[in-house]
Every structure is written in C-alpha cells, then in structure tokens.
C-alpha cells in the first residue's frame, strides 16, 4: 500500500503542501509501488488485505488559494425530489446532483484540500481523517462562488479514516443534510454517483456502479477498514471525504482511496474504494462529541494456513497484547472467535467489530492436532499497527 501525494517528499498520512496559486499542480513523482507482504493477511482488530494493486489516499494539494472575503447567502433548500430507478441514467445523475450537491463542501487545510458533506443542520461535516491530517481547524466552502468558513475539527479516527468538522449553524442555513443509507443493502451493479472536488475542481459529479462489496483497505494508521464498497465511478485526488450516493440520493459510502495497477500511475483506473455509511453511523456519535473512537483489539496477525484449508493462522502476536496474555501463539490456527466461525483471516477482525475494549471473547484455535479455547480480554486498538514499527524480514 502507498499514500498518494503530489509532493516529491513522502509524508505520513498528511496531505501535501500547496503548489503556487497560479501554477498547475506538479506531476506526481514516479515511484515503484510498495509490494504487499504476502505473509501478512490480517491484524487482529483490523484486517490488512494483501492486494495486487496499490491503494492510494485521495488527498490533494491546493490547486489555488481562494482569498475571497465577500459573503454569499447560503443557497435555499433544494425542492424535494422524486428519484425513480426507471429514470434514464443521465436524468438520474442530474436529479441526484441537483438534490445532493448543495450539501457537498470543499474542505481546505494549510497543507491540501479534499471534500466533505453535511450530515446535520448544526453544521457537522463528515470527511476523511487524512484530509484534515493534524489540523485543529480547517476551512469549508459550500458555495463554489462564495467564501470559505472557519470550521473546527471535532475529532479524527485514523482507524476508519473518518473525521468530523463543524461550522457555525448559520453557515449551513437552508442546506439540507445528506441522509446516511444502510450500506449493507448495497448490491453489485447498483447505480452510484460520486460528488467531490477532484484536483481542486469545483463540485464535480461522476457516475458508475457498485463494482464490489466486502473489500478491505488499509487505514492511515495501518489497521484495516472492512466492508468497503468498490466502485468504478471516477474519483481522483481531492475526492477524499466526498459522498458516494445511491440512486435515491442517499450516502452509502465516503470516497477514500483508489487503486493503481502495479507499475502504473497514480490516477483513476476505474477502481475506487468508499468507507461504508454504516461505519460512519458507528463512529459519528463519538466524532461529534469530540471524543476518541475506541476499537476492540486482539493483538495478533494472521495469514492463510500454511497447510491450506479454512481458518486463520497466527503469524505473530503483539508482545504483552491481549492474545499474548491469553496464551495464543504463532502457528495456532484460529477457527472460531466469539462464537463465530473463522473461514479466512478477514473474518477475525469482523468477529470483534461490534465489541468494545474490555469485552471478553472466546477464541478457539487448532494446535498440534487438537482444539483449545481461551478467553481473551479485548484491549484498545493502539494508534498504529505495532508490526509497522518492527516488520520481520524474510529471504
């Protein structure tokens, strides 16, 4: 996995510095894609998927500085719309764009820019964690010809790559918040529309379909984000944090990453990934309250069993982590977690996704031809995957 940046100096999970206001953004530097480590398939409490392509974050440097100070009245509420699946595709996209685009905002920091969207009438805006980076305040603009408004970063959750920022309620008067749909109901082939600010261009719509479900992508802190939606709607750097909308104009995902073929460039190739709206629903209350989102953590890394078959073989346990304290060992094959069968490494993180730190989970493993069940007291996920600091070396 690699991070997208338009700055030749690599940075860790933060947007790149802006190019000069009057110059076009510099071309991204050529670099060899970072090959995924085939031995590492999952991290307890967060799956790290081994993919042939390189996923890249969609942050972008500022295409130009807008120092507009004039105030512009907020747009009035768009009239209620009746979106029908029987509409022609062009009519459907136009209808969705007309209804949803007033709620989509440009999010700008001192280091770059991305996209966000309004989720309540109090001025709360959802975007990506990697869009806001370490900033405590950002600037937000809903009207492409209007002024930027100051917004406070309420909280950031690097594990889901989500953040919430807030503008004054008066800044969003007359703008209807977007509705979060049930992303579990999305199906491959469903029509979708993405709205955002790719490469700094004002609100841009692209359309496509849901290309795949149940994908995993790596978050900025090295853990995985599960149940990710894959789409072929064109998204590019700057689309980060923007909504992926279904044919009813509801948000089913937050556009976060794109994939590039090995040896290719870093632009859109028809494979993009959106964080599911159900994940947004799960973490948004904590983000809005300004508190840290707490994720359950097993503290182990798994891969496919060396001898084949189902289950998840433990490749490494975090020293003094929950799994280590419970007596789990490298070489154990996990076959059940919290009563849920484990068919592949991806299932381990999913089994504790709804749990909280301090909860107990029974873990059943096969060891030396027999099964053993231990009770693990789940810990709180650290700020970064421990193995990223001390990766083993293989010949």
C-alpha positions in Angstrom: 0.0 0.0 0.0 1.2 3.5 -0.6 0.0 7.0 0.0 -0.9 9.4 -2.8 0.8 12.7 -2.7 1.7 15.4 -5.2 4.7 16.4 -3.1 8.0 14.7 -4.2 8.9 14.4 -0.5 7.0 11.5 1.1 4.8 12.3 4.0 3.0 10.1 6.5 -0.8 10.3 6.1 -0.9 14.1 5.7 -1.9 16.0 2.6 0.9 17.6 0.6 1.9 21.3 0.6 0.1 23.5 -1.9 1.6 24.4 -5.2 1.8 28.1 -6.1 -1.6 29.7 -6.7 -1.1 30.5 -10.4 0.8 27.4 -11.4 -0.7 24.0 -12.3 -0.1 21.3 -9.7 3.1 19.4 -10.2 3.1 15.9 -11.7 3.3 13.1 -9.1 6.8 11.6 -8.9 7.4 8.2 -10.4 8.0 5.6 -7.8 7.9 1.9 -7.5 4.8 0.6 -5.8 5.3 -0.8 -2.4 4.7 -4.5 -2.7 2.3 -6.1 -0.2 3.9 -8.6 2.2 2.3 -11.9 1.3 2.7 -13.3 4.8 0.6 -10.7 6.4 -3.1 -11.1 5.7 -4.8 -9.7 8.8 -4.2 -7.8 12.0 -6.4 -8.8 15.0 -8.9 -5.9 15.4 -8.2 -4.7 11.8 -7.6 -6.7 8.6 -4.7 -5.7 6.4 -5.7 -7.1 3.0 -3.0 -8.3 0.6 -3.9 -6.8 -2.8 -2.2 -6.9 -6.1 -2.9 -3.2 -6.7 -1.6 -0.3 -4.6 -4.4 1.6 -2.8 -3.7 5.3 -2.5 -5.3 8.0 -0.4 -7.2 10.7 -2.3 -5.9 13.8 -0.6 -4.7 16.6 -2.9 -2.6 19.7 -2.7 -4.4 23.0 -3.1 -4.9 23.9 -6.8 -5.0 27.5 -5.9 -5.6 29.9 -3.0 -9.0 31.5 -2.7 -8.8 34.6 -0.5 -12.4 35.6 -1.2 -13.7 37.6 1.7 -17.1 38.6 0.4 -20.0 36.8 2.0 -22.6 34.9 -0.1 -26.1 33.9 1.1 -26.4 30.2 1.7 -28.4 28.5 -1.1 -32.0 27.8 -0.3 -33.2 24.3 0.4 -33.5 22.4 -2.8 -37.0 21.4 -3.6 -38.0 17.8 -2.7 -37.1 15.4 -5.4 -38.7 12.2 -6.6 -35.9 10.0 -7.8 -37.0 6.9 -9.8 -34.9 4.0 -10.7 -36.7 4.0 -14.1 -35.2 7.4 -15.0 -32.7 7.4 -17.8 -29.2 7.3 -16.4 -28.4 10.9 -17.5 -31.7 12.2 -15.9 -31.0 10.2 -12.8 -27.5 11.7 -12.3 -28.8 15.2 -12.9 -31.5 14.7 -10.4 -29.2 13.3 -7.8 -26.6 16.0 -8.4 -29.3 18.8 -8.1 -30.5 17.3 -4.8 -27.2 16.4 -3.2 -24.5 18.8 -4.5 -25.5 21.8 -2.3 -24.6 19.7 0.7 -21.1 18.8 -0.6 -18.3 21.0 0.6 -14.7 21.8 -0.2 -12.5 21.2 2.8 -9.2 23.1 2.9 -6.3 22.9 5.2 -2.9 24.7 5.1 -1.5 21.6 3.5 -4.1 20.5 1.0 -7.7 20.0 0.2 -10.4 17.4 -0.1 -14.2 17.1 0.2 -16.8 16.7 2.9 -20.6 16.6 3.2 -23.2 18.0 5.7 -24.8 15.4 8.0 -26.9 17.6 10.3 -28.4 21.1 10.5 -26.0 22.0 13.3 -23.1 22.3 10.8 -21.4 18.9 11.3 -19.5 17.8 8.2 -18.0 14.3 7.6 -14.8 14.0 5.7 -11.7 11.7 5.8 -9.1 11.7 8.6 -6.3 12.0 6.0 -7.9 15.2 4.6 -7.7 17.1 7.9 -4.5 15.5 9.0 -3.2 17.0 12.2 -5.1 20.3 11.8 -7.3 21.6 14.6 -9.2 23.9 12.3 -10.0 23.8 8.5 -11.9 26.0 6.1 -15.1 24.9 4.4 -17.0 26.2 1.4 -20.4 25.0 0.2 -21.0 27.7 -2.4 -18.3 27.4 -5.2 -18.5 31.1 -5.8 -18.7 32.0 -2.1 -16.4 32.5 0.8 -14.7 29.8 3.0 -16.0 29.4 6.5 -13.8 28.5 9.5 -14.5 25.0 10.8 -13.3 23.2 13.9 -12.1 19.7 13.7 -14.2 17.9 16.3 -12.4 14.5 16.3 -10.5 12.2 14.0 -10.5 8.4 13.8 -7.5 7.2 11.9 -8.6 3.5 12.2 -11.7 4.3 10.0 -10.1 7.2 8.1 -13.1 9.4 9.2 -13.3 12.8 10.8 -16.0 15.3 11.8 -15.6 19.1 11.4 -18.1 21.7 12.4 -19.1 25.1 11.0 -21.5 27.5 12.6 -25.1 26.5 12.1 -25.8 29.9 10.4 -23.3 28.9 7.7 -25.4 26.0 6.6 -28.8 27.6 6.9 -31.0 26.4 4.0 -28.7 23.5 3.2 -30.3 20.1 3.6 -28.1 17.4 5.3 -27.5 14.2 3.4 -29.0 11.0 4.6 -26.9 8.0 5.5 -28.3 4.9 3.9 -27.9 1.3 5.1 -24.7 0.3 3.2 -25.3 -3.4 3.9 -28.2 -3.2 1.4 -25.9 -2.1 -1.5 -25.6 -4.6 -4.2 -23.1 -5.1 -7.0 -24.5 -3.4 -10.1 -26.3 -0.6 -8.2 -26.0 2.8 -9.8 -23.9 5.3 -7.8 -22.9 9.0 -8.1 -19.8 10.5 -6.6 -19.6 14.2 -5.9 -16.4 16.0 -4.9 -13.5 18.3 -5.7 -11.0 16.3 -7.7 -7.7 18.1 -8.3 -9.3 21.3 -6.8 -12.1 21.4 -9.5 -15.4 22.8 -8.2 -18.1 20.3 -7.3 -17.7 17.5 -9.9 -20.1 14.6 -10.5 -19.1 11.2 -11.8 -21.3 8.1 -12.1 -20.8 4.4 -12.2 -21.9 1.3 -10.4 -21.1 -0.7 -7.2 -18.3 -2.9 -8.6 -17.7 -5.0 -5.4 -18.5 -5.4 -1.8 -16.8 -6.6 1.4 -13.4 -5.2 0.4 -10.7 -4.2 2.9 -8.4 -1.2 2.6 -5.6 -0.1 4.9 -6.3 2.9 7.1 -3.7 5.7 7.7 -2.6 4.0 11.0 -2.1 0.6 9.4 -5.3 -1.2 10.5 -7.9 -2.2 8.0 -11.3 -0.8 7.2 -13.8 -3.6 6.5 -16.9 -3.9 4.3 -15.6 -1.3 1.9 -17.5 -0.6 -1.2 -15.7 -0.7 -4.6 -17.0 1.5 -7.4 -16.0 2.3 -10.9 -17.2 5.9 -10.6 -14.2 8.1 -11.4 -12.7 9.5 -8.3 -9.3 11.2 -8.1 -7.1 13.1 -5.6 -9.3 15.7 -4.0 -12.4 13.5 -3.9 -11.4 12.2 -0.5 -14.2 12.7 2.1 -16.9 13.1 -0.6 -20.1 11.1 -0.7 -20.9 8.1 -2.8 -24.6 8.3 -3.4 -27.2 5.6 -4.3 -30.0 6.1 -6.8 -32.1 7.7 -4.1 -29.5 10.4 -3.3 -28.5 8.8 0.0 -24.9 8.3 1.1 -23.7 4.7 1.0 -20.0 5.5 1.3 -17.3 8.1 1.9 -14.8 8.1 -1.0 -11.3 7.4 0.4 -8.9 5.6 -1.8 -8.2 4.5 -5.4 -6.2 1.5 -6.7 -3.4 1.7 -9.2 -2.0 -1.3 -11.1 1.5 -2.3 -10.2 3.9 -0.2 -12.2 1.2 2.2 -13.2 0.5 5.8 -12.4 -1.5 7.2 -9.5 -4.6 8.4 -11.3 -8.0 6.8 -11.6 -8.1 3.4 -13.3 -11.7 2.6 -12.5 -11.2 1.1 -9.1 -12.1 3.2 -6.1 -13.0 2.4 -2.5 -15.6 4.0 -0.2 -15.9 3.6 3.5 -19.4 2.2 4.1 -22.0 4.6 5.6 -22.8 2.0 8.4 -19.2 2.6 9.6 -19.9 6.3 9.6 -23.0 5.7 11.7 -21.0 3.7 14.1 -18.3 6.2 14.8 -20.1 9.5 14.2 -21.5 9.9 17.7 -18.0 9.8 19.2 -16.6 12.1 16.5 -19.4 14.7 17.0 -18.8 14.7 20.8 -15.1 15.3 20.2 -14.1 12.0 22.0 -11.7 9.3 20.8 -13.3 6.4 19.0 -12.4 3.2 20.8 -11.9 0.0 18.8 -11.6 -3.6 20.2 -8.2 -5.2 19.7 -6.9 -8.8 19.8 -3.3 -8.1 19.2 -2.4 -10.7 16.6 -1.6 -11.0 12.9 -3.0 -13.8 10.8 -2.5 -15.3 7.4 -3.9 -18.2 5.4 -3.0 -21.6 7.0 0.2 -23.0 5.5 -1.3 -26.4 5.1 -4.4 -25.0 3.3 -7.9 -25.2 4.5 -10.1 -22.7 6.4 -9.2 -20.7 9.4 -6.6 -18.0 10.1 -3.1 -19.0 11.1 -1.5 -16.7 13.7 1.7 -15.3 12.2 2.6 -13.0 15.1 1.2 -11.9 18.4 1.9 -8.5 19.9 4.1 -8.8 22.9 2.0 -8.4 26.1 -1.1 -7.8 24.0 -4.5 -9.4 24.7 -3.8 -12.5 22.6 -0.3 -12.9 24.1 -1.6 -12.6 27.7 -4.3 -15.2 26.9 -1.6 -17.7 25.7 -2.2 -17.7 21.9 0.9 -18.5 19.9 2.3 -18.1 16.4 1.3 -21.3 14.4 -2.1 -21.6 16.1 -4.9 -21.7 13.6 -8.0 -19.6 14.7 -11.2 -21.4 13.8 -13.7 -19.5 16.0 -13.9 -16.1 17.6 -16.7 -15.0 19.9 -18.8 -18.0 18.7 -18.3 -17.0 15.0 -16.7 -19.5 12.6 -13.4 -18.2 11.0 -13.1 -19.3 7.4 -10.3 -16.8 6.4 -8.1 -14.1 8.0 -10.6 -11.4 7.1 -13.1 -13.0 9.5 -11.0 -12.4 12.6 -11.4 -8.6 12.7 -15.1 -8.8 11.6 -15.8 -11.1 14.6 -15.0 -8.4 17.1 -16.0 -5.4 15.1 -19.0 -4.7 17.3 -17.2 -5.3 20.6 -15.6 -2.8 22.9 -12.3 -2.7 24.7 -12.7 -4.7 28.0 -15.2 -7.1 26.4 -14.2 -10.8 26.6 -14.1 -13.0 23.5 -13.6 -16.8 23.4 -11.0 -17.7 20.8 -10.8 -21.3 19.6 -7.6 -22.5 17.9 -6.2 -25.7 16.5 -2.8 -26.5 17.9 -0.8 -29.7 17.4 -3.9 -31.5 16.1 -6.3 -30.6 18.9 -8.5 -27.6 19.6 -8.1 -25.2 22.5 -10.4 -22.4 23.6 -9.1 -19.4 25.6 -10.9 -16.3 26.8 -9.3 -13.1 25.6 -10.0 -9.7 27.3 -10.0 -7.4 24.3 -7.8 -4.3 24.5 -8.0 -0.9 22.9 -6.5 -0.6 19.5 -3.2 1.3 19.6 -2.7 4.4 17.4 -0.7 2.4 14.9 -0.2 -1.2 14.0 2.7 -2.4 16.1 4.2 -4.5 13.3 4.7 -1.4 11.2 7.4 -0.5 13.6 9.2 -3.8 13.5 8.3 -5.8 10.4 10.1 -9.2 10.2 12.4 -9.8 7.3 12.1 -12.8 5.0 14.6 -14.1 2.4 
